[in-house]
Amino acid sequence: MTAAAADMDARAAGLGLFEKWLSVWVGGAILAGIALGNAAPELFASLAGIEYASVNLVVAVLIWAMIFPMMVAVDFGAVRRVGDKPKGLIITLVVNWFIKPFTMAALGVLFFEVVFADLIAPADAQQYIAGLILLGAAPCTAMVFVWSQLTRGDPAYTLVQVAANDLIMIVAFAPIVALLLGVTDIAVPWETLLLSVALYVVLPLAAGAIVRHRLLATHGGDEAAVSEFTGRMKPLSIIGLLLTVLLLFGFQAETIVARPLLIALIAAPIVVQSYGIFFIAYGWAKAWKVPHAVAAPCALIGTSNFFELAVAVAIGLFGLGSGAALATVVGVLVEVPVMLSLVAIANRTRGIFPLA
């Protein structure tokens, strides 16, 4: 084994250990949120009331803390290298923007209006479908860096796909969500939807790009300065994630305890969608003979969700206590174990893909 390969194995092992601990911390935050939400519902009701233009300000601050360090790491200059590995990028973009939102909407309708029709009231079903649509229209932008590293993904390609998806998300997220919500007969408050996209996509990306530019300018273009900065900010990102999860589950705590079966019902289409999208993209990459270092991240980015954006928009559109917000929160619950299982599948099947 070469020194480079040994170093890559060591990094992957370290990231795997970090991800396992992260799943433990997230699980602890979920349990703490449910316990506190039931023990002190008045506190969470007060926090829920701190909002402006239907956007909860406490959640907004925490989401910013969570995603900003990741946005600094996004190199939009990488978009210029889009032609280097076109097959992987084509798969990513087609799956993320032409398949995933529509299959998620279809699964939502299938499960909540057909399979679970006798278990859920029609009005509630519409809310859960709306939450699933928000999840399906928001491909991952931050955690995909972790999933890519855990599968030894090509870091340059991962940057390209994240940058390209973020640029598309700025202009495509709101119209796709509005289209699918309209198809499912759910009213679309455009002002809140566009405000949420600006607040959770455009502004963090712009702020991240500015900070990245200044760091590189100050340190003579040395990327190590960006890595050092994001490393120092990583604890803030993790704290933001854990507090966001705690709050979200606290807001929904009484519903979760009172109706555990409902959580399982909402999780069902999310799990089906996650594995289905992964195998569509991964199988396509295998058929196209895409190298594993590109195939793995191109499949994982579509499977994972930008749940921070989905949760924020659900809260803004439908309220903290809505069924749509609950559906996006269940997406958080499902995300880590499902993604870890898919990372394991990707690593075990590395040998069936070309190396380069």
Secondary structure as UniProt FT lines:
FT   HELIX           3..39
FT   HELIX           41..48
FT   STRAND          51..52
FT   TURN            53..54
FT   STRAND          55..56
FT   HELIX           57..73
FT   HELIX           76..81
FT   TURN            82..84
FT   HELIX           86..94
FT   HELIX           95..99
FT   HELIX           100..110
FT   HELIX           111..115
FT   TURN            116..119
FT   HELIX           122..136
FT   HELIX           144..150
FT   TURN            151..152
FT   HELIX           155..183
FT   TURN            184..185
FT   HELIX           190..197
FT   HELIX           198..202
FT   HELIX           203..218
FT   TURN            219..221
FT   HELIX           223..251
FT   HELIX           253..258
FT   HELIX           260..287
FT   TURN            288..289
FT   HELIX           292..303
FT   HELIX           307..318
FT   TURN            320..321
FT   HELIX           323..348
FT   HELIX           350..352
//
